[in-house]
Amino acid sequence: MRKPYQEADIFALINKYLGVHYVYQQNTKETNFQLDNFPAIASDLISALPDNWLAEFQQAVIECDQILTLSLIDQIRHLDESLGNCLTYLAMNFEFEELENIFIKSE
């Protein structure tokens, strides 16, 4: 392989020698949403969540604990899927400050 390296060439060699196949996630409708209106929409939904869940979620956000944050989001996803998707999007992109701001505004 010669310089300059092309991304496709590197992945082809990895595939050839290691047998690794990369699967890319397609953009879905769930990730194509506007976060601009999210805090206003979410405040009613967030205020309806159980107090113990809110306390645990806020602590996970303050600690920037992505795994616990995502686990807690999964617990409430059945209540409102769009809320769960928005919170997941923020957590997956390490937007903990934005998550914290949303919960401060909803109090």
C-alpha positions as CSV (number, residue, x, y, z in Angstrom):
1,M,0.0,0.0,0.0
2,R,1.4,3.4,-0.9
3,K,0.8,6.9,0.4
4,P,-1.5,8.7,0.4
5,Y,-3.7,6.1,2.1
6,Q,-7.3,6.0,1.2
7,E,-9.8,4.9,3.8
8,A,-11.4,2.3,1.5
9,D,-8.0,0.8,0.9
10,I,-7.2,0.5,4.6
11,F,-10.6,-1.2,5.3
12,A,-10.1,-3.5,2.3
13,L,-6.7,-4.7,3.7
14,I,-8.2,-5.1,7.2
15,N,-10.9,-7.2,5.6
16,K,-8.4,-9.2,3.6
17,Y,-6.0,-10.0,6.5
18,L,-8.3,-10.1,9.5
19,G,-11.7,-10.9,7.9
20,V,-13.3,-7.9,9.5
21,H,-16.4,-6.5,7.8
22,Y,-17.6,-3.0,8.6
23,V,-21.3,-2.3,8.6
24,Y,-22.4,1.4,8.6
25,Q,-25.6,2.4,10.2
26,Q,-28.0,4.2,8.0
27,N,-29.5,7.5,9.1
28,T,-33.0,6.8,10.4
29,K,-36.0,9.0,11.0
30,E,-35.4,8.7,14.7
31,T,-32.1,10.6,14.5
32,N,-33.5,13.3,12.1
33,F,-35.2,15.5,14.6
34,Q,-34.9,19.1,15.7
35,L,-33.3,19.6,19.1
36,D,-34.2,23.3,19.0
37,N,-37.7,22.7,20.2
38,F,-36.9,19.7,22.3
39,P,-36.6,21.5,25.8
40,A,-40.1,23.1,25.4
41,I,-41.7,19.8,24.2
42,A,-39.9,17.7,26.8
43,S,-40.6,19.7,29.9
44,D,-44.1,18.3,30.4
45,L,-42.9,14.8,29.8
46,I,-39.9,15.1,32.0
47,S,-41.9,16.6,34.9
48,A,-44.2,13.5,34.8
49,L,-41.3,11.1,35.3
50,P,-40.8,9.5,38.7
51,D,-38.8,11.5,41.2
52,N,-36.4,8.7,42.0
53,W,-35.7,8.2,38.3
54,L,-35.1,11.9,37.8
55,A,-32.7,12.0,40.7
56,E,-30.7,9.0,39.4
57,F,-30.7,10.4,35.9
58,Q,-29.5,13.8,37.0
59,Q,-26.7,12.2,39.0
60,A,-25.6,10.1,36.0
61,V,-25.6,13.2,33.8
62,I,-23.6,15.2,36.3
63,E,-21.1,12.4,36.5
64,C,-21.1,12.1,32.6
65,D,-21.8,8.4,33.0
66,Q,-22.9,7.5,29.5
67,I,-23.6,3.8,30.3
68,L,-25.9,4.5,33.2
69,T,-27.5,7.4,31.4
70,L,-28.4,5.2,28.4
71,S,-29.6,2.5,30.8
72,L,-31.9,4.9,32.5
73,I,-33.2,6.3,29.2
74,D,-34.1,2.7,28.2
75,Q,-36.2,2.4,31.3
76,I,-38.5,5.3,30.3
77,R,-38.5,4.8,26.5
78,H,-41.9,3.0,26.6
79,L,-43.5,6.2,28.0
80,D,-42.5,8.3,25.0
81,E,-40.3,7.0,22.3
82,S,-39.4,10.4,20.8
83,L,-38.3,11.6,24.2
84,G,-36.2,8.4,24.6
85,N,-34.7,9.0,21.1
86,C,-33.8,12.6,21.8
87,L,-32.2,11.8,25.1
88,T,-30.3,8.9,23.6
89,Y,-29.0,11.1,20.8
90,L,-27.7,13.6,23.3
91,A,-26.1,10.9,25.5
92,M,-24.5,9.2,22.6
93,N,-23.0,12.4,21.5
94,F,-21.7,13.2,25.0
95,E,-24.0,16.3,25.2
96,F,-24.2,16.0,29.0
97,E,-24.3,19.8,29.5
98,E,-27.4,20.0,27.2
99,L,-29.0,17.1,29.1
100,E,-28.4,18.9,32.4
101,N,-29.8,22.1,30.9
102,I,-33.0,20.4,29.8
103,F,-33.6,19.1,33.3
104,I,-32.9,22.4,34.9
105,K,-35.4,24.1,32.6
106,S,-38.1,21.6,33.3
107,E,-37.9,22.0,37.1
